[in-house]
Amino acid sequence: EILLQEEYNHYIYKNNITSNRQHKNVMARFAFMVAARELFTTLEIARVTRKNHATVIHATKWHEQNLKYDRAYPRFYQDCLDIMHRLAGDRESPEKKR
């Protein structure tokens, strides 16, 4: 979960995401939440993003619609998938951390 927190902090900094409810910020957070579901629980994701687990579930529920109809969401989601694939690689092979 510490690695996820570091990645999230870097992601929001890189994309200039703030904690308000501006549409771009919500879509960026939702993309991160959905991508993180591959590796983490709703509770872990909620802690990292400082939201509650219901928000993570809501993000997951609206994922297909966001992919289809939001211009920025697919890029955010792809960035997040790349982050998760990196994290999955770290989880699978502990010798990489040496």
C-alpha positions in Angstrom: 0.0 0.0 0.0 3.0 2.3 0.6 4.1 1.9 -3.0 0.5 2.6 -4.2 0.5 5.8 -2.1 3.8 7.0 -3.6 2.5 6.3 -7.1 -0.8 8.1 -6.5 1.0 11.1 -5.1 3.3 11.2 -8.1 0.3 10.8 -10.5 -1.7 13.6 -9.0 1.3 15.9 -8.9 2.3 15.1 -12.5 -1.3 15.7 -13.7 -1.9 18.7 -11.5 -5.0 17.0 -9.9 -6.5 18.8 -6.9 -8.9 17.5 -4.3 -11.9 19.5 -5.5 -14.8 18.2 -7.6 -13.8 19.8 -10.9 -14.7 17.3 -13.6 -11.1 16.7 -14.8 -10.0 16.0 -11.2 -12.8 13.5 -10.6 -12.1 11.7 -13.8 -8.4 11.4 -13.0 -9.1 10.0 -9.5 -11.7 7.6 -10.9 -9.3 6.3 -13.5 -6.7 5.6 -10.8 -9.3 3.9 -8.6 -10.5 1.6 -11.4 -7.0 0.7 -12.6 -5.9 -0.1 -9.0 -8.8 -2.6 -8.6 -6.6 -5.2 -10.4 -4.2 -5.3 -7.4 -5.8 -3.7 -4.4 -9.0 -3.8 -2.4 -11.6 -1.0 -2.4 -10.5 -0.2 1.2 -6.8 0.1 0.3 -7.6 2.3 -2.7 -10.0 4.5 -0.6 -7.3 5.1 2.0 -4.7 6.1 -0.6 -7.1 8.4 -2.5 -8.6 9.8 0.8 -12.1 8.8 -0.3 -14.3 6.0 1.0 -14.8 2.5 -0.5 -18.2 3.5 -1.9 -16.5 6.1 -4.1 -14.2 3.4 -5.4 -17.2 1.2 -6.2 -19.0 4.2 -7.9 -15.9 4.9 -10.0 -15.9 1.2 -11.1 -19.6 1.3 -11.9 -19.1 4.3 -14.3 -15.9 3.1 -15.9 -17.4 2.0 -19.2 -19.4 5.2 -19.6 -16.3 7.4 -18.8 -14.2 5.5 -21.3 -16.8 6.0 -24.0 -17.9 9.6 -23.4 -15.2 11.5 -21.6 -12.4 12.9 -23.7 -9.6 12.9 -21.0 -10.6 9.7 -19.1 -9.0 7.1 -21.5 -5.6 8.8 -21.2 -5.8 9.0 -17.4 -6.9 5.3 -17.3 -4.0 4.2 -19.6 -1.5 6.1 -17.4 -2.9 4.4 -14.4 -2.8 0.9 -16.0 0.9 1.5 -16.7 1.4 2.4 -13.0 -0.4 -0.8 -11.9 1.6 -3.0 -14.3 4.8 -1.5 -12.8 3.5 -2.2 -9.3 2.4 -5.8 -10.3 6.0 -6.4 -11.5 7.3 -5.2 -8.2 4.9 -7.5 -6.3 5.7 -10.6 -8.3 9.5 -10.5 -8.0 10.9 -9.3 -4.7 14.5 -9.7 -6.0 13.9 -6.6 -8.2 13.8 -4.4 -5.0 17.5 -5.2 -4.2 
